[in-house]
């Protein structure tokens, strides 16, 4: 029998387990899917926006793998941390260990004022409204949503997600699993202006057309695009591609088409003096309506977060322009955007797992086709898959082929791996080491507790947002 531990129960981890189950080279495989949290599904549970129900339904296919009799979910097991299991000790329990721990840190802007109160990573905001237990009582629920104007720095899908949640009416989120505290805070939110800002042009934005179009479908919100900024992008004026260059990718053409339609209706409301816009004092002008505006801005590079009264009051941007080589150059001009809330959404970064080698430049574990490299040499029985292997790129489905490559390497090594000693009952050993695993029955108990919580509030299932609540629900086997 080949005994494998997969560390991480998000898509990359579950796809790794699935690839192990579907292969035929080693007929007898047992997989333990370990997670630091007592809940499975990783970013599908704690990263996909609550109003993206179709994407969240991916949990059903992940669930089918975790319910296979050859797979055991083992939650509440940290690996590499002070209170968890070291990679060296974990290697004593299994023939092979595959690390699928993702990229949990966010990239910093590295500009003055970034750490002012009111300035946050989009990752933290997403974790808050997704009920990640590490967030707990969070300042978003206290004062951040008292802002009238918010700036989201970045033009990828995460930026669009957080802008949409800020601009969406809280009543529409009641049918989702947003935790009660976050829902109350969003109901009381004063945010009326949301700026999504990128340093390059619209043809280089990373959002998908589906995500982009959702902004225009929000009840009570208006999307504003400056046609002058769009026209700065050479690709905008040549939707069929620049002369002598490759045709534009289909997603870029579709995005430009959506933006072109919005800009046609924006007029003077795009960027200049706007009736009802947020002014220097942070208050809406007399002509402000009760709805929300989402402003898509391009060719602006953040250089400083501005301060007033000890907290963020705005962002100073350098105006950029295309440099003719696919990049941008500074023009020497600047623009300040008033904002009392700033969210940076400029990408994720892998975090070093103590006991594993780590490339601090790439933010990944060094590997060769998924085999972990120590000193440039494959380390027997250690593998990686997902973002910690390749960096934070691709969509959820990209993890499937990534996992298959890693599993192919593992299977090629299987004959040597199975000659190693593995624990007959790894869970018993973990308990002997003082750990308290949450198995699949514990997760099912959490699900029932969240359903009960939702019923008590007149809603569907509502997430439990704290460690104590999750662990108490997991231990309540009479539920």
Buried (B, 14 or more C-beta within 10 A) or exposed (E): EBBBBBBBBBBBBBBBBBBBBEBEEBEEBBBBBBBBBBBBBBBBBBBBBBBBEEBBEBBEEBBEBBEEEEBBBBBBBBBBEEEBBBBEBBBBBBBBBBBBBBBBBBBEBEBEBBEBBBBBBBBBBBBBBBBBBEBEEBEBBEBBBBBBBBBBBBBBBBBBBBBBBBBBBBEEBBEBBBBBBBBEBBEEBEBBBBBBBBBBBBBBBBBBBEBBBBBEEBEEBBBBBBBEBBEBBEBBEBBEBEEEEEEBEEBBBBBBEBBBEBBEEBEEBBBEEBEBBBBEEBEBEEEBEEBBBBBBBBBBBBBBBBBBEEBBBBBBBBBBBBEEEEEBEBEEEBEEBBBBBBBBBBBBBBBBBEBBBBBEEEBBBBBEEBBBBEEEEBBBBBBBBBBBBBBBEBEBEBBBEBBBBBBBBBBEBBEEBBEBEBEEEBBEBBEEEEBBBBBBEBBBBBBBBBBBBBEEEEBEBBBBBBBEBBBBBBBEEEB
